[in-house]
Amino acid sequence: MEHMMQSHAKQSVMPIFRLSLLATAGLAFSSAALAEEDACPHRGDLDAIYCDADKDMVADPPSDPKKFRDPKTLIFAFTPVEDPTVYEKLFQPFMGHLSQCVGRKTVFFAVQSNSAEIEAMRSGRLHIAAFSTGPTNFAVNIAGAVPFAIRGTENGPEGAAIKMIVRKDSPYKALADLKGKRIAHTSPSSNTGNLAPRALFSELGLTPDKDYKVVYSGKHDQSILGVKSGDYDAAPVASDVLQHMTERGVVGADDFNVLYTSELFPTDAYAYAHDLDPKLVEKIKECFFEYRIPPEMAKGLGGDRFLPANYQKDWELVRKVAIAAGQSLSRSGYEAENAKKK
């Protein structure tokens, strides 16, 4: 019955995600025009419709309590690193927990791209979401997302490393062997799949776009499967995605050789929309932090609980990597990254 209710709720909210681009653009333009007239003392890289008066690098809640949102149904999305239906199933137990704990329906919405997830939160149609490492910067600055949790264990947060993979039977034994080859990066805003490789590989003598041809696959799972099928010579991918796909039997443990492994980066950031009612936000946090991830869900995600996270501190390395790779974290950078995908 609970699953049927969730499915029905999902179907009922789906049409609201299908607004035209013109409507979204109009909303952004009118909001920005109003924001220009306000007295916000500091924004940093935040878009014009947000303010960061306390300089903690995330959007402040509205100064007018009348603008707080208290939705009857909460919409949750998970970063589209793999097939969204896989994660919709994994998150079913947690959706049930949130619905009961918060005291209102919580619906999983399967997004197909990072930009779609960001735009959904920006326009007010997404209330809670997990954003992957790199796009978290844009989620904060463009969509007003406020990261508050990360998956982990009693020993601390989960992390993901870059792994440069090649087929097991390939002739490539070192990064230098990949010069002149066709290598899959995931998407322009991805940390482990694009930005970190651009920032780190040059120091190792392998400069993307100069020493090898970059081909964007779209997602980590598509990079992994593309290397396995021979579509790409190699790919820098997130270690956690590779591990999960191996554990589920999508790829074999002996399908690849790993030519490089980086230090760990934070994984997905669980964030709420900045304009949610503060009382609702506190309840959401309480429900996240008291939850213990069941074994089946942990197998597919990693970690056994949610730990508090702080964007300013915990994503500092991610921001440094993005900037070192030449990415602007503001609206202009976001639009430039989206233009690369077209």
N, C-alpha and C positions, 0 to 999 in steps of 0.2 A: 504494500500500500504506500509506504514512504517513497519507494522508487517511482511509483506511478504519479504521486503528487509532485515529485521533483521534475519528472518528465513533462507533466502538464504545465508546471510553472515555467519550465524552460521554453516550451512551445509558445506560451502566452507572451513571453518577453522577447522572443526572437524578432518580431517585426520592428521593435524599437531600435534595433541595431542597424536597420537598413535605411537610415536617412541618407539623403543625397549629399554629395560632396559640396554642392552649392550651399546647402543649409548649414553644414558644418563650417564652411568658410565664412558665411554670413555671421554666424554666432561668434566666431573668433574675431572677426573684424569689429563688430559692434562692441564686444567686450573689451577689446584692446583700446578702442577709441575712448571708452569710459575710463579705462585704467589710466590713460595719459593725463587725465584731469585730476587724479587723486593726489594725495600727499604722502605716498609711500616713501619712507626715508631710504630704503635699500632693497634692491632686487637681486643683485649679482647676476647669475646666468639665467634666473627664472624669467619666464615669459611675462609680457606686460600685464596679464590679467591676475598675476600673483604678487605677493609682497613677502619680504623676508626681513621684517623689522628687527628681529632678534639675532639675525645673522648666523643661523644654524644651518643654512644652505637648503632648507626645504620651505615650501609655502606655508605661511601662517594661516590659521583658520580665519574665516571672515570676521571682521571687527564688529559687524552688526549681527547679533544672535538670530535675527529674523532670517538670515541667509543660511543658517545651519540646515543641513538636510538630514532627515530621519526616515529613510525609505522603509516601507512595509516589507519589501522583498529585497534581500541583499544579493547582488550579482558578483560572482567570484570567477576569476580566470587564472589559468596557469600558463606560463610562458610556452610558446609553441616551438619547443626544441625538437619534438618528435611528433608522431601522430597524436593529435589532441584526444582522440577517443581512448587511447591507452591511459591517459592521465585522468580523463573523466571517470573511468572505472576505478582507478586507484584512489581518487579523492572522494568516492561515494561515502565511505565511513566518516570522513571528516566533515562533509557537507551535512550529514545527519547530526553530527555533534554540534556544529555551529547553529543549525536550525533550532535545536533543543536548548542550547546554552544561551544564545542571544535572545531567543524567544520570537523569532520570525523566520519565514522561509529563506533558505539560502540556496541559490541556483548556480550550478556550474555552467559557464559559457565557454565554448570551445573556440578560441581565436585562431586565425590562420597565419598571422604574421605579427611581428613585433610592433609595426606601425599601427596595425588595426587595434592592438591591445592598448597602445598609448592613446590613440584617438578616442577610443571608447571611454577611457577614464577621463580624458580632458572634457569630453562633451557631457559628462555626468551619467553615462549609461553603465558604468562599471564602478563598483564601490570598493572592492578588495581584489588584489591581484598579486601574483608572483611574477616579477619581471626578471629575466635572465641578467647575468652580470653586466654586460656592456650596455644594453638598452636601459638599465636602471637610471643612468645619468639623464637620458632624455625623458624618461617617465617622470622623474622629479622636476625637471626644468620646463617641460612642455605640457605635462598632464597634471601637475600639482600632486603627484604621488608622494606619500610620506612613508618611507620604509621604517618598519618597526620590529620585524622579526626575521630570523634566518634559521634554517634547519640545523640541528646539531645533536650532540649527545652530552652526557654529564662531563665529558672531557673538553667540550667547546664546540664551536661552529664547524659545519661541514665545509670542505673546500674542493675546488676543481683545478686541475692543472692542464696545461696544453700538452697534448701528445701528438707529435708528428708521425703519422702512420703511413706505411706502405704495405703492399701485398707481401705475404710471406715469401712468395716465389719470385719477387722482383729482384733486380740486380743491385738495387740501391742499399748501401750499407752505412752511409753518413750523409749529413745535410748537404755537403759539397757535391754529392752525386746528383742532387736534384736541380742543378743549374740547367736552364733551358727546358725544363719539364713543365707539365700542365698540372697545377696544384689547386685544389678546391679550398677556398675560404668560404665561410658560411654566408654571412651578410655584412654589409659595411659597418653596422653599429655593434656587431658581436665582439665581446672582449676576447675570449679564448679562440674564437673562430676567425678573427681578422685584426682587431686593433693591437692586441698583445703580440701576435706574430710580426706585425709591421714594426712595432717598437723594439722587439727583442732579436729578431732574426738577423737584422742588418749587422748587429754587433758580432754575430756568429759567422759572418761572411756570406749570408744568403738574403739579399734584399728583394722583397716582393715587387713585382712589376718590372724589375730590372734584371734580376738573375733568373726569374721564372715567371711564367704566365699565370696570373690569378684568374680563376673562374669561380664565380659565386654560385654555390649550390643551393642556398636558401636556408638550410638547417643542418645541424650536426649529424642527424641520422642519415640525411641524404649525402653528406660528404663521406660518411663511413661506408654506406652501401655503394657509393660511386667508386671508391677505392677498391672495394671487394670485387666489383664487376669489371674493373679495368677502365672505367670512364675517366678516372683521374689517376695520375701517377702517385700522388700523395695528398695528404690533407692534415692541417692542424685542427684537432678536435678536442672537445672537453672530455676530460678523463671520466667524469661521472656518467656522461651519456654513453660512452663506449662501454663502461662497466655494466650499466643497466641493460644495454642491448645484448651484451654477452651473457648476462645472467638469465635473460629471457629466451636465449637461444636464437635470437635474430641473426647474430653472427657468431662465429666460433672463436674460442680463446686462442686458437693457433692460426687464425686467418691473416694476422698482421705482424709486422715487425715495427717496433717503436724506435725511431731514430733520435728523438729528443723529448725530454720531459721538463717542464718548467716548474717554478715554485707554485704554491697553491694560491688561488684567488677565491674570494667569497662566491658562493653559489647564488641562486635566485633570492631576490629581496621580496619579502612579503610586505605589501604596502596598502594603506588605505587612502581614499580620496581626501584631500585637505579640508573640504568643507562639510564633512560628516559631523553630526552633532557630537561634541566632546564626550557626552555621557555614553553615546553609542560606541565611540572609539574606545573608551576605557573598558566597556563590556567586551568588545571584540578582542582586545588585547588579553583580557582575563581568560577568555575562552581558548585563545591560541596557546597561551603559556601553561594552562592546566592540562592540555591534551597530551596524551602519549600515543605516538604513532604506532599502529598495530604492525605485526611482523610482515604481512603481505604488502602493505603500503610502504613500509621501510625498505623492503627489498627492491621496490621499483623506484624509490626516491633517494634513500640514504638518510641517516639520522633517525632518532627515535623521539624527538621532541622539537618544539620551537623555542628559540632563545631570543632575548631582546637584541635588537640591532640598532645602530646609529649610523645614518648615511654619512654624516660629516667625517666620522672617524673610520668606520669599517669599509667605506668605499674610496678611501683616499688613494690607495694604490691603483685602483681601477681608473680614477680620474687622471692620475699622472700618466698612466699608459696611454689613455685616449688622447691626451694633449700631446704626448711625445710622438704619437702616430699621426699628428697633424689634424686631429679632429677638434672642431669647436663644439662646445657642449650647449650652446645657446640655440635659439630658433633657427638662425642662419645655418648652423651646422646640421641641425635636424633635417632641414629642407635639402641641403646638399647631399646628405646620405641617402635620402629617399630618391633624389634625382638619379643617383648612381644605379638604382635598381631598375630604372625604366629603360 
